[in-house]
């Protein structure tokens, strides 16, 4: 099990790579705006599992995280993944990473408020899940 829950892909753009890109921009080989965009366009990815294979999912693609039969499940538009972390750990890590789109709506569920289509007595997501 990976202890990592959420990684920032900006970390994969090494200092050497940034320096190399800045030198190329200085020579006029590439546009400096491209370099700045690469540095700013980091995204956060969550570690999830499908058939015991470790995968990374863009956090923005997560609709909700729920505990079902004692297993933490991560739901995207079309997929359901497992997580080896508790909802408490998810909630804490999301806050620590400055990801504010998630709300603990129930003791067994954290929802991405950006993916909510409608709220009645139950929450309906853009992908049709309830």
C-alpha positions in Angstrom: 0.0 0.0 0.0 1.3 3.4 -0.9 1.2 5.9 1.9 0.9 8.7 -0.6 -2.6 9.9 -1.0 -2.4 13.0 -3.2 0.6 14.1 -5.3 1.2 17.4 -7.1 2.3 16.8 -10.7 4.3 20.0 -10.6 6.8 18.1 -8.4 7.6 16.1 -11.5 8.8 19.2 -13.4 12.3 19.1 -11.9 14.4 22.2 -11.2 16.9 21.2 -14.0 14.0 20.9 -16.5 12.7 24.3 -15.5 16.2 25.8 -15.9 16.5 24.1 -19.3 13.2 25.5 -20.5 14.1 29.0 -19.2 17.4 28.9 -21.2 15.5 27.8 -24.3 13.0 30.7 -23.8 15.9 33.1 -23.3 17.4 32.0 -26.7 14.0 32.5 -28.3 13.5 28.8 -29.0 10.2 28.6 -27.0 7.8 31.2 -25.7 8.3 32.2 -22.0 4.5 32.1 -21.6 4.8 28.3 -22.3 7.3 27.9 -19.5 5.2 29.9 -17.0 2.1 27.9 -18.0 3.9 24.6 -17.5 5.0 25.7 -14.0 1.5 27.0 -13.1 -0.6 24.2 -14.5 0.2 21.6 -11.9 -2.6 19.3 -11.0 -3.2 17.1 -8.1 -3.6 13.4 -8.5 -4.9 10.9 -6.0 -3.6 7.4 -5.6 -6.3 4.8 -6.2 -6.5 1.1 -7.0 -8.3 -0.9 -9.6 -7.8 -4.7 -9.5 -4.9 -4.1 -7.1 -3.1 -2.0 -9.7 -2.0 1.4 -8.4 -3.3 4.3 -10.6 -3.4 8.1 -10.4 -6.6 10.0 -10.9 -6.9 13.8 -11.3 -8.6 15.0 -8.1 -10.8 17.3 -10.2 -12.3 14.2 -11.9 -13.4 12.7 -8.5 -17.2 13.0 -8.0 -17.3 11.6 -4.5 -15.5 9.3 -2.0 -17.6 6.9 0.0 -17.3 4.0 2.3 -19.3 0.9 1.1 -19.2 -2.3 3.1 -16.1 -1.1 5.0 -14.2 -0.2 1.8 -13.3 3.3 0.8 -14.4 3.8 -2.9 -13.5 6.7 -5.1 -16.0 7.5 -7.9 -15.3 9.4 -11.1 -17.6 10.0 -14.0 -17.4 6.4 -15.3 -15.2 4.5 -12.9 -15.1 3.3 -9.3 -11.7 2.8 -7.6 -10.6 1.5 -4.2 -8.6 3.5 -1.7 -6.7 2.1 1.3 -7.2 5.4 3.2 -10.0 6.3 5.5 -12.4 9.2 4.9 -10.8 11.0 7.8 -7.4 10.7 6.0 -9.0 11.9 2.7 -10.6 14.9 4.4 -7.4 15.9 6.2 -5.2 15.5 3.1 -7.6 17.4 0.8 -7.6 20.3 3.3 -3.8 20.2 3.7 -3.4 20.3 -0.1 -5.7 23.3 -0.3 -8.4 21.5 -2.3 -11.6 23.2 -1.1 -14.1 21.7 -3.6 -14.8 18.7 -1.3 -17.3 18.6 1.5 -18.0 15.9 4.1 -21.7 15.5 3.6 -22.1 12.4 5.8 -19.9 10.3 8.0 -19.6 7.9 5.1 -19.2 10.3 2.2 -17.1 13.2 0.9 -18.5 15.0 -2.2 -17.0 17.2 -4.8 -19.3 20.2 -4.8 -18.3 21.1 -8.3 -19.8 17.8 -9.5 -23.2 18.3 -7.9 -26.1 18.6 -10.3 -29.0 18.8 -7.8 -29.7 18.5 -4.1 -33.1 17.4 -2.8 -33.3 14.9 0.0 -30.4 13.2 -1.7 -27.5 14.6 -3.8 -27.5 13.9 -7.6 -24.2 14.2 -9.4 -23.6 15.3 -13.0 -22.8 11.6 -13.9 -26.3 10.5 -12.6 -25.1 8.9 -9.4 -27.2 9.5 -6.3 
